[in-house]
Amino acid sequence: MQSIPEEWRENTSTSATDGAADKGMQPWEGHTLFQRNGSSGGGLTKGGSEDAGHPGKGHGKGAEADRESLMMELTRLVQKTVKESSWWERRGVDCTILAAAFISLPLAFFLLSSSQVLLFSLGMLVMGVAHAIITIKGTHLASHGSLSESQAWGEFWAVFFIEVCGSFTARAGVQAHIKMHHAHTNVIGLGDSSTWKIPFLPRSIYLFIAPLAVPIITPLVALGQLKSHSVTQAVRTVAMVTLGLYSQYWLLLNLSGFQSPASALLCMLVCRAMFSLPYIHVNIFQHIGLAMFSPTRRPKRIYQMTHGVLNLPRNPLLDWTFGHSLINCHVEHHLFPFLSDNMCLKVKPIVSKYLKEKELPYQEDGYLSRLRLFFHRYQEFMVYAPPITELVGVQ
C-alpha cells in the first residue's frame, strides 16, 4: 500500500492541515528523500504572513475557511482514488516501463555492433529512448520517492538513477527540485525556474542548439555542487557518476566493438542528447510565462499551483520517455507530487473536473503553441525578470 501523507488521513481535520501548512510544512514532506520530516520545504510562513499585504481585504472568516477547504476537498477525492488503486496502478506500470528500458539496452549494444547503417541507426534510437526513460522519467520518480514505499530503498534508487544514470548529484538534485521548485513554484527568487535561463544566448541558440550540450554540462554542474557536500557524499557522487559514464563507454568498446575512444564518446553524446531539446522545452514551457509570486505575498497552495503550472497535451513518445507527470499531468503532479506518473494520469479527470467546477484555472496548451510563444517573446520570458502577479482577493 502506498504511503499516505498525514493530511490524507481520514481523521485529520482541515484546520489541522492548514495549520501545518502555515508552519512551513508541505503536503509531500515526510515522503521525500533524505529529509522526510524536515521543515525546510519552504512552505507558508507561520501565522499566515502571506496575507499580511492585504489586511482586512476580502478576508472574512467564512471566505477564508472556504478557500482553505478547497485543497482538502480535492485531496480527499484523490485520496479515495489512490486507496482504491492496486499496486500495479500505483507503482507497477511505471516500474515496468523503467524495467523495459533496462531490458532493451543489450539489444541496443548488439545493434550498435552492426555494420549496416539501418541496424546501427536503430541501435542509436533504442539506446537514446532507453537513456531518456531512465534518466528523465526514472530520476524524476526517484527524486520524489515514488518508486518505493521504503525510505532506504527510496534513497538507493535516488542515488542509482540520479548519480549513476543521470550523472548528477542526488542531494543537490533533490534539494533543487523538491525543496525549491516544488515548495516555491513560480515564487520569484526561489522556485521561479530561473535556473533554466541563460539570458546571454540568442533565442535560436537557446531553443534549438544549446540543449544538445546538456550531457556535457550536467556532470560539470554536478562537480560544482560538490563543494556543499561532505567529503563522503562528494566521493560517493564522483564514484557513482564515473561508474555510470565509464560503464557505457566500456560496453561500447568491448560489446559493440567501437574501434576508437572518440567514436564511442561521440555515440554516447548523441544517445544522451537525443531528447535534450524537448527536455529543456518542457521545463520552461510549463512554468515560465505564467503567474509569478512574491515570496512574502504568495497565495494559498491550490491557487499557486493552478495559476503557475501548465499541462501539455498527450504525446505517446514523451509520455513514455518523460512520464505523464512532466507532460500532460503537470498540474496534478504539482498538487500531489508524491504520486507516480500512472497515478497522476488516473486522477487527472478528477482534478480537472474539480478545478473547473470551482472556477479555478486548469491551464493547458500545445507544445508547438508554447514553442512559438517562447520564440516570439523570448526577451520577455527568458531575459527580463517576469513581473509579479497579483491575484486580487486570493493573497
C-alpha positions in Angstrom: 0.0 0.0 0.0 1.4 3.4 -0.9 2.3 5.7 1.9 -0.4 8.3 2.6 0.6 11.7 3.9 -0.7 12.7 7.3 -3.1 15.2 5.9 -4.7 12.5 3.8 -5.7 10.5 6.9 -9.4 10.2 7.4 -9.2 11.7 11.0 -7.2 14.8 10.0 -9.2 18.0 10.1 -8.9 20.8 7.6 -7.8 23.2 10.2 -5.0 20.9 11.4 -3.7 20.5 7.9 -3.8 24.2 7.0 -2.1 25.0 10.4 0.7 22.6 9.3 1.0 24.4 6.0 1.2 27.8 7.8 4.2 26.5 9.8 6.2 25.8 6.7 5.2 22.2 6.1 4.2 20.9 2.6 1.9 18.1 1.7 4.8 16.0 0.5 7.1 16.4 3.5 7.7 13.2 5.3 7.6 11.4 1.9 10.6 12.8 0.1 14.2 11.6 0.2 17.0 12.5 2.6 14.9 14.7 4.9 11.5 13.1 5.3 10.3 15.1 8.3 12.3 18.3 7.8 10.8 21.7 7.8 13.0 23.2 5.2 10.4 22.7 2.4 9.7 26.4 2.3 6.0 26.5 2.9 3.9 29.4 4.0 5.2 31.4 6.8 3.8 31.0 10.3 0.7 32.8 11.2 -0.4 33.2 7.6 2.0 36.1 6.8 1.2 35.6 3.1 -1.9 37.6 3.8 -0.1 40.5 5.5 -0.1 42.6 2.4 -3.9 42.7 2.3 -5.2 43.2 5.8 -8.9 43.3 6.0 -9.3 42.9 2.3 -11.7 40.1 1.5 -10.6 38.0 4.5 -13.8 37.3 6.3 -13.6 34.1 8.4 -16.2 32.4 6.2 -14.4 33.2 2.9 -11.0 32.2 4.4 -12.4 28.9 5.6 -13.9 28.2 2.2 -10.6 28.9 0.5 -8.7 26.8 2.9 -11.1 23.9 2.4 -10.6 23.7 -1.3 -7.3 21.8 -1.2 -8.5 19.4 1.4 -11.7 18.7 -0.5 -9.7 17.9 -3.6 -7.2 15.9 -1.5 -10.0 13.7 -0.2 -11.2 13.0 -3.7 -7.7 12.0 -4.9 -7.1 10.1 -1.7 -10.2 7.9 -2.3 -8.9 7.0 -5.8 -5.4 6.2 -4.5 -6.7 3.9 -1.8 -8.9 2.1 -4.3 -6.0 1.6 -6.7 -3.9 -1.6 -6.9 -0.1 -1.7 -6.6 0.1 -2.1 -10.3 -1.6 1.2 -10.8 0.3 3.0 -8.1 3.8 1.8 -8.9 3.8 -1.3 -11.2 3.1 0.4 -14.5 6.0 2.9 -14.1 8.4 0.3 -12.7 7.6 -1.9 -15.7 8.4 0.9 -18.2 11.7 1.5 -16.4 12.5 -2.2 -16.4 11.7 -2.4 -20.2 14.2 0.4 -20.8 16.9 -1.5 -19.0 16.0 -4.8 -20.7 16.3 -3.0 -24.1 19.9 -2.0 -23.5 21.5 -5.3 -24.5 19.6 -5.1 -27.8 20.9 -1.6 -28.3 24.5 -2.5 -27.7 24.1 -5.5 -30.1 22.5 -3.4 -32.9 25.3 -0.8 -32.5 27.8 -3.5 -33.4 26.3 -3.9 -36.8 28.0 -2.6 -39.9 24.6 -2.0 -41.6 23.5 1.7 -41.4 19.9 0.8 -40.8 20.6 -1.5 -37.9 23.2 0.8 -36.4 20.7 3.7 -36.6 18.1 1.6 -34.9 20.6 0.8 -32.1 21.2 4.5 -31.6 17.4 5.1 -31.4 16.8 2.3 -28.9 19.7 3.4 -26.7 18.6 7.1 -26.9 15.0 6.2 -25.9 16.1 3.9 -23.1 18.5 6.5 -21.8 15.8 9.2 -21.8 13.3 6.9 -19.9 16.0 6.0 -17.3 17.5 9.5 -16.8 14.3 11.6 -17.1 11.4 9.5 -16.0 13.5 7.4 -13.7 15.3 10.2 -12.0 12.2 12.3 -11.6 10.2 9.4 -9.9 13.3 8.6 -7.8 13.7 12.1 -6.6 10.1 12.1 -5.4 10.4 8.7 -3.7 7.7 7.3 -6.0 9.5 4.0 -6.8 9.3 2.5 -3.3 7.5 3.0 0.0 10.7 2.2 1.9 12.9 5.2 2.7 16.1 3.1 2.4 15.1 1.8 -1.0 14.0 5.3 -1.9 17.4 6.7 -1.2 19.1 3.8 -3.0 17.0 4.5 -6.2 17.7 8.2 -5.9 21.5 7.6 -5.9 21.2 5.0 -8.7 19.0 6.9 -11.1 20.3 10.5 -10.4 24.0 9.8 -10.0 24.8 6.5 -11.8 22.4 7.0 -14.7 21.8 10.8 -14.7 25.4 11.9 -13.9 24.3 14.4 -11.3 24.4 14.6 -7.5 21.4 13.1 -5.8 21.4 15.5 -2.9 21.6 18.7 -5.0 19.0 17.3 -7.4 16.5 16.6 -4.6 17.2 20.0 -2.9 16.7 21.9 -6.2 13.7 20.0 -7.4 11.8 19.1 -4.3 12.7 21.7 -1.7 12.9 24.7 -4.0 10.9 24.1 -7.3 8.0 22.3 -5.7 7.9 24.1 -2.4 8.2 27.5 -4.1 6.7 27.0 -7.5 6.9 30.3 -9.5 7.9 32.3 -6.4 10.4 35.0 -7.6 14.0 34.3 -6.4 13.1 30.8 -5.1 11.3 28.4 -7.4 10.8 30.6 -10.4 12.7 28.2 -12.9 15.4 30.8 -13.3 17.9 28.0 -13.3 16.8 27.3 -16.9 17.5 30.8 -18.1 20.7 31.8 -20.0 20.0 35.4 -20.9 23.1 36.0 -23.0 22.2 33.3 -25.5 20.1 34.3 -28.6 16.7 32.6 -28.8 17.5 30.3 -31.7 20.7 29.1 -30.0 19.0 28.6 -26.7 15.9 26.8 -28.0 17.5 24.6 -30.7 21.2 24.2 -30.3 22.4 24.8 -26.7 20.3 21.9 -25.2 22.4 19.4 -27.2 25.3 20.2 -24.7 23.2 19.1 -21.7 25.0 15.7 -21.5 28.3 17.5 -21.1 27.1 20.3 -18.9 25.3 18.1 -16.4 28.3 16.3 -14.9 30.3 19.6 -14.8 27.5 21.3 -12.9 27.4 18.3 -10.6 31.1 18.8 -9.8 30.4 22.4 -9.0 27.7 21.3 -6.5 30.2 19.1 -4.5 31.6 22.0 -2.5 28.4 22.0 -0.4 28.7 18.2 0.2 30.5 16.4 2.9 33.7 14.5 1.8 31.9 11.2 2.0 29.0 12.4 -0.1 31.3 14.0 -2.6 33.4 10.9 -3.0 30.3 8.8 -3.5 28.9 11.1 -6.1 32.2 11.2 -8.1 32.4 7.4 -7.9 28.8 6.8 -9.0 28.9 9.3 -11.9 32.2 7.8 -13.1 30.7 4.3 -12.8 27.7 5.3 -15.0 29.7 7.1 -17.7 32.6 4.5 -17.8 30.2 1.5 -17.9 28.5 2.8 -21.1 31.9 3.7 -22.6 33.4 0.3 -21.8 30.4 -1.6 -23.2 30.5 0.4 -26.5 34.2 -0.6 -26.9 34.0 -4.2 -25.8 30.4 -5.2 -26.6 29.5 -3.1 -29.6 33.1 -3.2 -31.0 33.7 0.5 -31.4 37.3 0.9 -32.8 38.3 4.2 -31.1 37.5 6.1 -27.9 36.4 9.1 -29.9 33.7 7.1 -31.8 32.4 5.6 -28.5 32.3 9.1 -26.8 30.5 10.5 -29.9 27.9 7.7 -29.7 27.4 8.4 -26.0 26.9 12.1 -26.7 24.4 11.5 -29.5 22.4 9.0 -27.5 22.4 11.2 -24.3 21.4 14.3 -26.3 18.7 12.7 -28.3 15.9 14.1 -26.1 17.7 17.2 -24.8 15.7 19.7 -26.9 12.2 18.6 -25.6 13.7 18.2 -22.1 14.7 21.9 -22.0 11.5 22.9 -23.7 9.2 21.1 -21.3 11.0 22.6 -18.3 10.4 26.1 -19.4 7.1 25.8 -21.2 5.2 24.6 -18.1 6.1 27.4 -15.7 7.8 30.4 -17.3 5.4 33.0 -18.7 2.7 32.0 -16.2 1.8 33.8 -12.9 4.7 34.7 -10.7 4.5 35.4 -7.0 6.3 37.4 -4.3 8.0 35.4 -1.5 6.1 37.4 1.1 2.7 37.6 -0.7 2.0 34.2 -2.2 -1.5 32.7 -2.5 -2.7 29.5 -0.9 -1.2 26.4 -2.4 -4.1 25.4 -4.6 -4.1 28.9 -6.2 -0.3 28.9 -6.5 -0.3 25.6 -8.4 -3.3 26.2 -10.6 -2.1 29.7 -11.7 1.6 28.8 -12.1 1.6 25.3 -13.7 0.6 24.2 -17.2 -0.2 20.8 -18.8 1.0 19.9 -22.3 -1.2 17.6 -24.4 -0.8 13.8 -24.6 2.2 12.7 -26.6 2.9 9.0 -26.9 6.7 9.4 -27.2 7.1 12.0 -24.4 4.6 10.3 -22.2 6.7 7.2 -22.2 10.2 8.8 -22.0 9.4 11.7 -19.7 6.4 10.4 -17.8 2.9 11.8 -17.5 3.8 14.0 -14.5 6.2 16.0 -16.7 3.9 16.3 -19.8 0.1 16.1 -19.6 -0.3 15.8 -15.8 2.0 18.5 -14.6 -0.8 20.3 -12.7 -1.7 17.1 -11.0 1.9 16.4 -10.2 2.4 19.8 -8.5 -0.7 19.4 -6.5 0.2 15.8 -5.4 4.0 15.4 -6.1 4.3 12.0 -4.4 2.1 10.3 -6.9 3.6 8.2 -9.7 3.2 9.0 -13.4 0.4 6.5 -13.8 -1.5 7.7 -10.8 -1.2 11.3 -11.9 -2.9 10.1 -15.2 -5.6 8.3 -13.3 -6.5 11.2 -11.0 -6.3 13.7 -13.9 -10.1 13.6 -14.7 -10.9 14.2 -11.0 -8.5 17.1 -10.7 -9.5 18.8 -13.9 -13.2 18.4 -13.2 -12.9 19.7 -9.6 -10.9 22.8 -10.6 -13.3 23.7 -13.4 -16.3 23.3 -11.1 -14.6 25.6 -8.6 -13.8 28.1 -11.4 -10.1 27.7 -10.8 -7.7 27.7 -13.8 -6.7 24.4 -15.3 -4.1 25.5 -17.8 -3.3 23.6 -20.9 -1.5 24.5 -24.1 0.1 22.7 -27.1 3.8 22.0 -27.5 4.1 23.9 -30.8 1.9 26.7 -29.4 4.3 27.2 -26.5 7.3 27.0 -28.7 6.0 29.8 -30.9 5.2 31.8 -27.9 8.7 31.5 -26.4 10.3 32.2 -29.7 8.4 35.4 -30.2 8.5 36.6 -26.6 12.0 35.2 -25.7 13.3 38.5 -24.4 10.3 39.0 -22.1 10.2 35.5 -20.7 13.9 34.4 -20.7 15.9 37.6 -20.5 14.0 40.1 -18.4 12.7 39.3 -14.9 8.9 38.5 -15.1 6.5 40.7 -13.2 4.9 39.5 -10.0 1.2 38.5 -10.5 -1.3 40.0 -8.1 -4.2 37.6 -7.5 -6.7 40.0 -6.1 -8.7 38.6 -3.2 -6.6 35.5 -3.0 -3.5 36.5 -1.1 
